[in-house]
């Protein structure tokens, strides 16, 4: 599985699955990723330690 926020691969059976009220399913590898996306409403492309930020920075 792949984390929705940071893009890191993690093994099935670990991490958290969050289901939003619009039936969208989000997978998180850690509480850090969950808190940044849900509670703090941060964008992965603007957060420096995520895969999406690194990918956009190279372009």
mmCIF file as Biopython writes it, N, C-alpha, C and O atoms, coordinates in Angstrom:
data_model
#
loop_
_atom_site.group_PDB
_atom_site.id
_atom_site.type_symbol
_atom_site.label_atom_id
_atom_site.label_alt_id
_atom_site.label_comp_id
_atom_site.label_asym_id
_atom_site.label_entity_id
_atom_site.label_seq_id
_atom_site.pdbx_PDB_ins_code
_atom_site.Cartn_x
_atom_site.Cartn_y
_atom_site.Cartn_z
_atom_site.occupancy
_atom_site.B_iso_or_equiv
_atom_site.auth_seq_id
_atom_site.auth_asym_id
_atom_site.pdbx_PDB_model_num
ATOM 1   N N  . UNK A ? 1  ? 0.830   -1.179 0.000   1.0 0.0 1  A 1 
ATOM 2   C CA . UNK A ? 1  ? 0.000   0.000  0.000   1.0 0.0 1  A 1 
ATOM 3   C C  . UNK A ? 1  ? 0.875   1.244  0.000   1.0 0.0 1  A 1 
ATOM 4   O O  . UNK A ? 1  ? 2.053   1.194  0.352   1.0 0.0 1  A 1 
ATOM 5   N N  . UNK A ? 2  ? 0.286   2.342  -0.395  1.0 0.0 2  A 1 
ATOM 6   C CA . UNK A ? 2  ? 0.999   3.604  -0.466  1.0 0.0 2  A 1 
ATOM 7   C C  . UNK A ? 2  ? 0.263   4.639  0.384   1.0 0.0 2  A 1 
ATOM 8   O O  . UNK A ? 2  ? -0.962  4.743  0.322   1.0 0.0 2  A 1 
ATOM 9   N N  . UNK A ? 3  ? 1.010   5.397  1.169   1.0 0.0 3  A 1 
ATOM 10  C CA . UNK A ? 3  ? 0.437   6.434  2.021   1.0 0.0 3  A 1 
ATOM 11  C C  . UNK A ? 3  ? -0.138  7.553  1.149   1.0 0.0 3  A 1 
ATOM 12  O O  . UNK A ? 3  ? 0.506   8.001  0.200   1.0 0.0 3  A 1 
ATOM 13  N N  . UNK A ? 4  ? -1.338  7.994  1.474   1.0 0.0 4  A 1 
ATOM 14  C CA . UNK A ? 4  ? -2.002  9.054  0.715   1.0 0.0 4  A 1 
ATOM 15  C C  . UNK A ? 4  ? -1.257  10.375 0.855   1.0 0.0 4  A 1 
ATOM 16  O O  . UNK A ? 4  ? -1.230  11.160 -0.093  1.0 0.0 4  A 1 
ATOM 17  N N  . UNK A ? 5  ? -0.655  10.640 2.005   1.0 0.0 5  A 1 
ATOM 18  C CA . UNK A ? 5  ? -0.004  11.924 2.235   1.0 0.0 5  A 1 
ATOM 19  C C  . UNK A ? 5  ? 1.450   11.943 1.765   1.0 0.0 5  A 1 
ATOM 20  O O  . UNK A ? 5  ? 1.813   12.758 0.917   1.0 0.0 5  A 1 
ATOM 21  N N  . UNK A ? 6  ? 2.274   11.062 2.300   1.0 0.0 6  A 1 
ATOM 22  C CA . UNK A ? 6  ? 3.712   11.147 2.001   1.0 0.0 6  A 1 
ATOM 23  C C  . UNK A ? 6  ? 4.140   10.315 0.800   1.0 0.0 6  A 1 
ATOM 24  O O  . UNK A ? 6  ? 5.209   10.565 0.243   1.0 0.0 6  A 1 
ATOM 25  N N  . UNK A ? 7  ? 3.347   9.337  0.383   1.0 0.0 7  A 1 
ATOM 26  C CA . UNK A ? 7  ? 3.692   8.518  -0.769  1.0 0.0 7  A 1 
ATOM 27  C C  . UNK A ? 7  ? 4.594   7.340  -0.455  1.0 0.0 7  A 1 
ATOM 28  O O  . UNK A ? 7  ? 5.020   6.630  -1.365  1.0 0.0 7  A 1 
ATOM 29  N N  . UNK A ? 8  ? 4.891   7.121  0.822   1.0 0.0 8  A 1 
ATOM 30  C CA . UNK A ? 8  ? 5.763   6.031  1.236   1.0 0.0 8  A 1 
ATOM 31  C C  . UNK A ? 8  ? 5.015   4.700  1.184   1.0 0.0 8  A 1 
ATOM 32  O O  . UNK A ? 8  ? 3.845   4.623  1.559   1.0 0.0 8  A 1 
ATOM 33  N N  . UNK A ? 9  ? 5.696   3.656  0.718   1.0 0.0 9  A 1 
ATOM 34  C CA . UNK A ? 9  ? 5.125   2.309  0.705   1.0 0.0 9  A 1 
ATOM 35  C C  . UNK A ? 9  ? 5.154   1.741  2.125   1.0 0.0 9  A 1 
ATOM 36  O O  . UNK A ? 9  ? 6.147   1.892  2.836   1.0 0.0 9  A 1 
ATOM 37  N N  . UNK A ? 10 ? 4.054   1.083  2.539   1.0 0.0 10 A 1 
ATOM 38  C CA . UNK A ? 10 ? 4.047   0.394  3.818   1.0 0.0 10 A 1 
ATOM 39  C C  . UNK A ? 10 ? 3.303   -0.922 3.668   1.0 0.0 10 A 1 
ATOM 40  O O  . UNK A ? 10 ? 2.474   -1.080 2.772   1.0 0.0 10 A 1 
ATOM 41  N N  . UNK A ? 11 ? 3.602   -1.855 4.543   1.0 0.0 11 A 1 
ATOM 42  C CA . UNK A ? 11 ? 3.049   -3.202 4.422   1.0 0.0 11 A 1 
ATOM 43  C C  . UNK A ? 11 ? 1.582   -3.238 4.844   1.0 0.0 11 A 1 
ATOM 44  O O  . UNK A ? 11 ? 1.191   -2.538 5.778   1.0 0.0 11 A 1 
ATOM 45  N N  . UNK A ? 12 ? 0.770   -4.045 4.166   1.0 0.0 12 A 1 
ATOM 46  C CA . UNK A ? 12 ? -0.631  -4.189 4.572   1.0 0.0 12 A 1 
ATOM 47  C C  . UNK A ? 12 ? -0.711  -4.742 5.992   1.0 0.0 12 A 1 
ATOM 48  O O  . UNK A ? 12 ? 0.094   -5.585 6.388   1.0 0.0 12 A 1 
ATOM 49  N N  . UNK A ? 13 ? -1.672  -4.266 6.739   1.0 0.0 13 A 1 
ATOM 50  C CA . UNK A ? 13 ? -1.810  -4.686 8.131   1.0 0.0 13 A 1 
ATOM 51  C C  . UNK A ? 13 ? -1.210  -3.681 9.089   1.0 0.0 13 A 1 
ATOM 52  O O  . UNK A ? 13 ? -1.383  -3.801 10.302  1.0 0.0 13 A 1 
ATOM 53  N N  . UNK A ? 14 ? -0.505  -2.686 8.561   1.0 0.0 14 A 1 
ATOM 54  C CA . UNK A ? 14 ? 0.024   -1.607 9.384   1.0 0.0 14 A 1 
ATOM 55  C C  . UNK A ? 14 ? -0.585  -0.298 8.901   1.0 0.0 14 A 1 
ATOM 56  O O  . UNK A ? 14 ? -1.203  -0.259 7.837   1.0 0.0 14 A 1 
ATOM 57  N N  . UNK A ? 15 ? -0.422  0.750  9.652   1.0 0.0 15 A 1 
ATOM 58  C CA . UNK A ? 15 ? -0.959  2.045  9.260   1.0 0.0 15 A 1 
ATOM 59  C C  . UNK A ? 15 ? -2.431  2.176  9.587   1.0 0.0 15 A 1 
ATOM 60  O O  . UNK A ? 15 ? -2.993  1.364  10.322  1.0 0.0 15 A 1 
ATOM 61  N N  . UNK A ? 16 ? -3.054  3.214  9.030   1.0 0.0 16 A 1 
ATOM 62  C CA . UNK A ? 16 ? -4.457  3.492  9.299   1.0 0.0 16 A 1 
ATOM 63  C C  . UNK A ? 16 ? -5.217  3.738  8.006   1.0 0.0 16 A 1 
ATOM 64  O O  . UNK A ? 16 ? -4.664  4.239  7.027   1.0 0.0 16 A 1 
ATOM 65  N N  . UNK A ? 17 ? -6.488  3.379  8.019   1.0 0.0 17 A 1 
ATOM 66  C CA . UNK A ? 17 ? -7.377  3.664  6.899   1.0 0.0 17 A 1 
ATOM 67  C C  . UNK A ? 17 ? -8.430  4.634  7.420   1.0 0.0 17 A 1 
ATOM 68  O O  . UNK A ? 17 ? -9.074  4.369  8.435   1.0 0.0 17 A 1 
ATOM 69  N N  . UNK A ? 18 ? -8.606  5.755  6.730   1.0 0.0 18 A 1 
ATOM 70  C CA . UNK A ? 18 ? -9.558  6.788  7.122   1.0 0.0 18 A 1 
ATOM 71  C C  . UNK A ? 18 ? -10.583 6.925  6.014   1.0 0.0 18 A 1 
ATOM 72  O O  . UNK A ? 18 ? -10.216 7.088  4.850   1.0 0.0 18 A 1 
ATOM 73  N N  . UNK A ? 19 ? -11.857 6.863  6.353   1.0 0.0 19 A 1 
ATOM 74  C CA . UNK A ? 19 ? -12.924 6.986  5.364   1.0 0.0 19 A 1 
ATOM 75  C C  . UNK A ? 19 ? -13.651 8.302  5.609   1.0 0.0 19 A 1 
ATOM 76  O O  . UNK A ? 19 ? -14.231 8.513  6.675   1.0 0.0 19 A 1 
ATOM 77  N N  . UNK A ? 20 ? -13.616 9.183  4.616   1.0 0.0 20 A 1 
ATOM 78  C CA . UNK A ? 20 ? -14.267 10.484 4.721   1.0 0.0 20 A 1 
ATOM 79  C C  . UNK A ? 20 ? -15.769 10.335 4.505   1.0 0.0 20 A 1 
ATOM 80  O O  . UNK A ? 20 ? -16.235 9.289  4.052   1.0 0.0 20 A 1 
ATOM 81  N N  . UNK A ? 21 ? -16.517 11.374 4.827   1.0 0.0 21 A 1 
ATOM 82  C CA . UNK A ? 21 ? -17.975 11.320 4.713   1.0 0.0 21 A 1 
ATOM 83  C C  . UNK A ? 21 ? -18.445 11.228 3.258   1.0 0.0 21 A 1 
ATOM 84  O O  . UNK A ? 21 ? -19.580 10.825 3.004   1.0 0.0 21 A 1 
ATOM 85  N N  . UNK A ? 22 ? -17.580 11.599 2.292   1.0 0.0 22 A 1 
ATOM 86  C CA . UNK A ? 22 ? -17.935 11.468 0.878   1.0 0.0 22 A 1 
ATOM 87  C C  . UNK A ? 22 ? -17.486 10.123 0.305   1.0 0.0 22 A 1 
ATOM 88  O O  . UNK A ? 22 ? -17.424 9.958  -0.914  1.0 0.0 22 A 1 
ATOM 89  N N  . UNK A ? 23 ? -17.176 9.167  1.172   1.0 0.0 23 A 1 
ATOM 90  C CA . UNK A ? 23 ? -16.792 7.795  0.846   1.0 0.0 23 A 1 
ATOM 91  C C  . UNK A ? 23 ? -15.411 7.679  0.197   1.0 0.0 23 A 1 
ATOM 92  O O  . UNK A ? 23 ? -15.111 6.657  -0.420  1.0 0.0 23 A 1 
ATOM 93  N N  . UNK A ? 24 ? -14.571 8.699  0.325   1.0 0.0 24 A 1 
ATOM 94  C CA . UNK A ? 24 ? -13.198 8.624  -0.167  1.0 0.0 24 A 1 
ATOM 95  C C  . UNK A ? 24 ? -12.340 7.947  0.898   1.0 0.0 24 A 1 
ATOM 96  O O  . UNK A ? 24 ? -12.425 8.290  2.078   1.0 0.0 24 A 1 
ATOM 97  N N  . UNK A ? 25 ? -11.517 6.990  0.485   1.0 0.0 25 A 1 
ATOM 98  C CA . UNK A ? 25 ? -10.690 6.238  1.415   1.0 0.0 25 A 1 
ATOM 99  C C  . UNK A ? 25 ? -9.268  6.764  1.361   1.0 0.0 25 A 1 
ATOM 100 O O  . UNK A ? 25 ? -8.679  6.878  0.286   1.0 0.0 25 A 1 
ATOM 101 N N  . UNK A ? 26 ? -8.714  7.086  2.538   1.0 0.0 26 A 1 
ATOM 102 C CA . UNK A ? 26 ? -7.347  7.585  2.662   1.0 0.0 26 A 1 
ATOM 103 C C  . UNK A ? 26 ? -6.546  6.597  3.502   1.0 0.0 26 A 1 
ATOM 104 O O  . UNK A ? 26 ? -7.029  6.112  4.525   1.0 0.0 26 A 1 
ATOM 105 N N  . UNK A ? 27 ? -5.328  6.301  3.071   1.0 0.0 27 A 1 
ATOM 106 C CA . UNK A ? 27 ? -4.437  5.396  3.801   1.0 0.0 27 A 1 
ATOM 107 C C  . UNK A ? 27 ? -3.260  6.193  4.338   1.0 0.0 27 A 1 
ATOM 108 O O  . UNK A ? 27 ? -2.679  7.009  3.622   1.0 0.0 27 A 1 
ATOM 109 N N  . UNK A ? 28 ? -2.905  5.957  5.601   1.0 0.0 28 A 1 
ATOM 110 C CA . UNK A ? 28 ? -1.804  6.659  6.232   1.0 0.0 28 A 1 
ATOM 111 C C  . UNK A ? 28 ? -0.820  5.673  6.835   1.0 0.0 28 A 1 
ATOM 112 O O  . UNK A ? 28 ? -1.219  4.678  7.439   1.0 0.0 28 A 1 
ATOM 113 N N  . UNK A ? 29 ? 0.477   5.953  6.671   1.0 0.0 29 A 1 
ATOM 114 C CA . UNK A ? 29 ? 1.508   5.072  7.212   1.0 0.0 29 A 1 
ATOM 115 C C  . UNK A ? 29 ? 1.785   5.376  8.684   1.0 0.0 29 A 1 
ATOM 116 O O  . UNK A ? 29 ? 2.266   4.510  9.415   1.0 0.0 29 A 1 
ATOM 117 N N  . UNK A ? 30 ? 1.483   6.603  9.124   1.0 0.0 30 A 1 
ATOM 118 C CA . UNK A ? 30 ? 1.771   6.986  10.501  1.0 0.0 30 A 1 
ATOM 119 C C  . UNK A ? 30 ? 0.791   8.050  10.979  1.0 0.0 30 A 1 
ATOM 120 O O  . UNK A ? 30 ? 0.030   8.615  10.194  1.0 0.0 30 A 1 
ATOM 121 N N  . UNK A ? 31 ? 0.827   8.305  12.264  1.0 0.0 31 A 1 
ATOM 122 C CA . UNK A ? 31 ? 0.012   9.360  12.845  1.0 0.0 31 A 1 
ATOM 123 C C  . UNK A ? 31 ? 0.447   10.735 12.377  1.0 0.0 31 A 1 
ATOM 124 O O  . UNK A ? 31 ? -0.363  11.658 12.298  1.0 0.0 31 A 1 
ATOM 125 N N  . UNK A ? 32 ? 1.725   10.870 12.067  1.0 0.0 32 A 1 
ATOM 126 C CA . UNK A ? 32 ? 2.268   12.132 11.556  1.0 0.0 32 A 1 
ATOM 127 C C  . UNK A ? 32 ? 1.581   12.519 10.247  1.0 0.0 32 A 1 
ATOM 128 O O  . UNK A ? 32 ? 1.174   13.667 10.068  1.0 0.0 32 A 1 
ATOM 129 N N  . UNK A ? 33 ? 1.457   11.568 9.348   1.0 0.0 33 A 1 
ATOM 130 C CA . UNK A ? 33 ? 0.814   11.827 8.049   1.0 0.0 33 A 1 
ATOM 131 C C  . UNK A ? 33 ? -0.672  12.110 8.229   1.0 0.0 33 A 1 
ATOM 132 O O  . UNK A ? 33 ? -1.220  13.008 7.589   1.0 0.0 33 A 1 
ATOM 133 N N  . UNK A ? 34 ? -1.318  11.349 9.093   1.0 0.0 34 A 1 
ATOM 134 C CA . UNK A ? 34 ? -2.745  11.535 9.333   1.0 0.0 34 A 1 
ATOM 135 C C  . UNK A ? 34 ? -3.017  12.925 9.907   1.0 0.0 34 A 1 
ATOM 136 O O  . UNK A ? 34 ? -3.926  13.615 9.447   1.0 0.0 34 A 1 
ATOM 137 N N  . UNK A ? 35 ? -2.257  13.333 10.885  1.0 0.0 35 A 1 
ATOM 138 C CA . UNK A ? 35 ? -2.456  14.633 11.519  1.0 0.0 35 A 1 
ATOM 139 C C  . UNK A ? 35 ? -2.212  15.775 10.546  1.0 0.0 35 A 1 
ATOM 140 O O  . UNK A ? 35 ? -2.960  16.753 10.530  1.0 0.0 35 A 1 
ATOM 141 N N  . UNK A ? 36 ? -1.162  15.653 9.731   1.0 0.0 36 A 1 
ATOM 142 C CA . UNK A ? 36 ? -0.847  16.716 8.771   1.0 0.0 36 A 1 
ATOM 143 C C  . UNK A ? 36 ? -1.956  16.884 7.736   1.0 0.0 36 A 1 
ATOM 144 O O  . UNK A ? 36 ? -2.254  18.011 7.340   1.0 0.0 36 A 1 
ATOM 145 N N  . UNK A ? 37 ? -2.567  15.803 7.294   1.0 0.0 37 A 1 
ATOM 146 C CA . UNK A ? 37 ? -3.591  15.909 6.258   1.0 0.0 37 A 1 
ATOM 147 C C  . UNK A ? 37 ? -4.970  16.228 6.824   1.0 0.0 37 A 1 
ATOM 148 O O  . UNK A ? 37 ? -5.659  17.097 6.289   1.0 0.0 37 A 1 
ATOM 149 N N  . UNK A ? 38 ? -5.391  15.555 7.887   1.0 0.0 38 A 1 
ATOM 150 C CA . UNK A ? 38 ? -6.749  15.698 8.408   1.0 0.0 38 A 1 
ATOM 151 C C  . UNK A ? 38 ? -6.879  16.921 9.320   1.0 0.0 38 A 1 
ATOM 152 O O  . UNK A ? 38 ? -7.695  17.807 9.067   1.0 0.0 38 A 1 
ATOM 153 N N  . UNK A ? 39 ? -6.078  16.962 10.365  1.0 0.0 39 A 1 
ATOM 154 C CA . UNK A ? 39 ? -6.232  18.013 11.384  1.0 0.0 39 A 1 
ATOM 155 C C  . UNK A ? 39 ? -5.629  19.346 10.951  1.0 0.0 39 A 1 
ATOM 156 O O  . UNK A ? 39 ? -6.236  20.398 11.154  1.0 0.0 39 A 1 
ATOM 157 N N  . UNK A ? 40 ? -4.443  19.305 10.359  1.0 0.0 40 A 1 
ATOM 158 C CA . UNK A ? 40 ? -3.749  20.539 10.000  1.0 0.0 40 A 1 
ATOM 159 C C  . UNK A ? 40 ? -4.024  20.999 8.571   1.0 0.0 40 A 1 
ATOM 160 O O  . UNK A ? 40 ? -3.642  22.106 8.193   1.0 0.0 40 A 1 
ATOM 161 N N  . UNK A ? 41 ? -4.677  20.168 7.787   1.0 0.0 41 A 1 
ATOM 162 C CA . UNK A ? 41 ? -5.061  20.484 6.391   1.0 0.0 41 A 1 
ATOM 163 C C  . UNK A ? 41 ? -3.889  20.936 5.529   1.0 0.0 41 A 1 
ATOM 164 O O  . UNK A ? 41 ? -4.002  21.902 4.774   1.0 0.0 41 A 1 
ATOM 165 N N  . UNK A ? 42 ? -2.775  20.241 5.641   1.0 0.0 42 A 1 
ATOM 166 C CA . UNK A ? 42 ? -1.602  20.573 4.835   1.0 0.0 42 A 1 
ATOM 167 C C  . UNK A ? 42 ? -1.638  19.855 3.500   1.0 0.0 42 A 1 
ATOM 168 O O  . UNK A ? 42 ? -2.197  18.765 3.383   1.0 0.0 42 A 1 
ATOM 169 N N  . UNK A ? 43 ? -1.044  20.466 2.506   1.0 0.0 43 A 1 
ATOM 170 C CA . UNK A ? 43 ? -0.969  19.904 1.161   1.0 0.0 43 A 1 
ATOM 171 C C  . UNK A ? 43 ? 0.346   19.129 1.035   1.0 0.0 43 A 1 
ATOM 172 O O  . UNK A ? 43 ? 1.395   19.654 1.407   1.0 0.0 43 A 1 
ATOM 173 N N  . UNK A ? 44 ? 0.317   17.889 0.519   1.0 0.0 44 A 1 
ATOM 174 C CA . UNK A ? 44 ? 1.544   17.105 0.390   1.0 0.0 44 A 1 
ATOM 175 C C  . UNK A ? 44 ? 2.589   17.760 -0.511  1.0 0.0 44 A 1 
ATOM 176 O O  . UNK A ? 44 ? 3.785   17.609 -0.265  1.0 0.0 44 A 1 
ATOM 177 N N  . UNK A ? 45 ? 2.171   18.475 -1.536  1.0 0.0 45 A 1 
ATOM 178 C CA . UNK A ? 45 ? 3.140   19.068 -2.456  1.0 0.0 45 A 1 
ATOM 179 C C  . UNK A ? 45 ? 3.884   20.252 -1.834  1.0 0.0 45 A 1 
ATOM 180 O O  . UNK A ? 45 ? 4.921   20.663 -2.354  1.0 0.0 45 A 1 
ATOM 181 N N  . UNK A ? 46 ? 3.371   20.806 -0.729  1.0 0.0 46 A 1 
ATOM 182 C CA . UNK A ? 46 ? 4.030   21.927 -0.059  1.0 0.0 46 A 1 
ATOM 183 C C  . UNK A ? 46 ? 4.819   21.489 1.169   1.0 0.0 46 A 1 
ATOM 184 O O  . UNK A ? 46 ? 5.593   22.272 1.719   1.0 0.0 46 A 1 
ATOM 185 N N  . UNK A ? 47 ? 4.631   20.253 1.602   1.0 0.0 47 A 1 
ATOM 186 C CA . UNK A ? 47 ? 5.328   19.731 2.772   1.0 0.0 47 A 1 
ATOM 187 C C  . UNK A ? 47 ? 6.647   19.120 2.329   1.0 0.0 47 A 1 
ATOM 188 O O  . UNK A ? 47 ? 6.662   18.222 1.487   1.0 0.0 47 A 1 
ATOM 189 N N  . UNK A ? 48 ? 7.749   19.595 2.886   1.0 0.0 48 A 1 
ATOM 190 C CA . UNK A ? 48 ? 9.077   19.316 2.360   1.0 0.0 48 A 1 
ATOM 191 C C  . UNK A ? 48 ? 9.506   17.853 2.402   1.0 0.0 48 A 1 
ATOM 192 O O  . UNK A ? 48 ? 10.300  17.439 1.557   1.0 0.0 48 A 1 
ATOM 193 N N  . UNK A ? 49 ? 9.018   17.055 3.343   1.0 0.0 49 A 1 
ATOM 194 C CA . UNK A ? 49 ? 9.508   15.683 3.493   1.0 0.0 49 A 1 
ATOM 195 C C  . UNK A ? 49 ? 8.695   14.653 2.721   1.0 0.0 49 A 1 
ATOM 196 O O  . UNK A ? 49 ? 8.927   13.457 2.899   1.0 0.0 49 A 1 
ATOM 197 N N  . UNK A ? 50 ? 7.760   15.053 1.876   1.0 0.0 50 A 1 
ATOM 198 C CA . UNK A ? 50 ? 6.936   14.098 1.132   1.0 0.0 50 A 1 
ATOM 199 C C  . UNK A ? 50 ? 7.514   13.815 -0.252  1.0 0.0 50 A 1 
ATOM 200 O O  . UNK A ? 50 ? 8.297   14.597 -0.792  1.0 0.0 50 A 1 
ATOM 201 N N  . UNK A ? 51 ? 7.106   12.672 -0.812  1.0 0.0 51 A 1 
ATOM 202 C CA . UNK A ? 51 ? 7.553   12.281 -2.156  1.0 0.0 51 A 1 
ATOM 203 C C  . UNK A ? 51 ? 7.048   13.258 -3.216  1.0 0.0 51 A 1 
ATOM 204 O O  . UNK A ? 51 ? 7.765   13.574 -4.165  1.0 0.0 51 A 1 
ATOM 205 N N  . UNK A ? 52 ? 5.824   13.730 -3.055  1.0 0.0 52 A 1 
ATOM 206 C CA . UNK A ? 52 ? 5.233   14.643 -4.035  1.0 0.0 52 A 1 
ATOM 207 C C  . UNK A ? 52 ? 6.002   15.966 -4.093  1.0 0.0 52 A 1 
ATOM 208 O O  . UNK A ? 52 ? 6.164   16.540 -5.170  1.0 0.0 52 A 1 
ATOM 209 N N  . UNK A ? 53 ? 6.469   16.446 -2.954  1.0 0.0 53 A 1 
ATOM 210 C CA . UNK A ? 53 ? 7.261   17.675 -2.924  1.0 0.0 53 A 1 
ATOM 211 C C  . UNK A ? 53 ? 8.589   17.470 -3.637  1.0 0.0 53 A 1 
ATOM 212 O O  . UNK A ? 53 ? 9.029   18.335 -4.394  1.0 0.0 53 A 1 
ATOM 213 N N  . UNK A ? 54 ? 9.225   16.333 -3.399  1.0 0.0 54 A 1 
ATOM 214 C CA . UNK A ? 54 ? 10.507  16.038 -4.054  1.0 0.0 54 A 1 
ATOM 215 C C  . UNK A ? 54 ? 10.340  15.921 -5.566  1.0 0.0 54 A 1 
ATOM 216 O O  . UNK A ? 54 ? 11.195  16.363 -6.333  1.0 0.0 54 A 1 
ATOM 217 N N  . UNK A ? 55 ? 9.225   15.317 -5.983  1.0 0.0 55 A 1 
ATOM 218 C CA . UNK A ? 55 ? 8.961   15.148 -7.419  1.0 0.0 55 A 1 
ATOM 219 C C  . UNK A ? 55 ? 8.733   16.509 -8.086  1.0 0.0 55 A 1 
ATOM 220 O O  . UNK A ? 55 ? 9.260   16.757 -9.171  1.0 0.0 55 A 1 
ATOM 221 N N  . UNK A ? 56 ? 7.963   17.383 -7.460  1.0 0.0 56 A 1 
ATOM 222 C CA . UNK A ? 56 ? 7.697   18.705 -8.011  1.0 0.0 56 A 1 
ATOM 223 C C  . UNK A ? 56 ? 8.918   19.611 -7.959  1.0 0.0 56 A 1 
ATOM 224 O O  . UNK A ? 56 ? 9.066   20.494 -8.804  1.0 0.0 56 A 1 
ATOM 225 N N  . UNK A ? 57 ? 9.785   19.410 -6.988  1.0 0.0 57 A 1 
ATOM 226 C CA . UNK A ? 57 ? 10.996  20.224 -6.847  1.0 0.0 57 A 1 
ATOM 227 C C  . UNK A ? 57 ? 11.975  19.961 -7.986  1.0 0.0 57 A 1 
ATOM 228 O O  . UNK A ? 57 ? 12.674  20.876 -8.421  1.0 0.0 57 A 1 
ATOM 229 N N  . UNK A ? 58 ? 12.035  18.713 -8.478  1.0 0.0 58 A 1 
ATOM 230 C CA . UNK A ? 58 ? 12.959  18.348 -9.570  1.0 0.0 58 A 1 
ATOM 231 C C  . UNK A ? 58 ? 12.549  18.959 -10.891 1.0 0.0 58 A 1 
ATOM 232 O O  . UNK A ? 58 ? 13.403  19.183 -11.748 1.0 0.0 58 A 1 
ATOM 233 N N  . UNK A ? 59 ? 11.281  19.235 -11.084 1.0 0.0 59 A 1 
ATOM 234 C CA . UNK A ? 59 ? 10.795  19.751 -12.362 1.0 0.0 59 A 1 
ATOM 235 C C  . UNK A ? 59 ? 11.103  21.207 -12.549 1.0 0.0 59 A 1 
ATOM 236 O O  . UNK A ? 59 ? 10.756  21.784 -13.579 1.0 0.0 59 A 1 
#
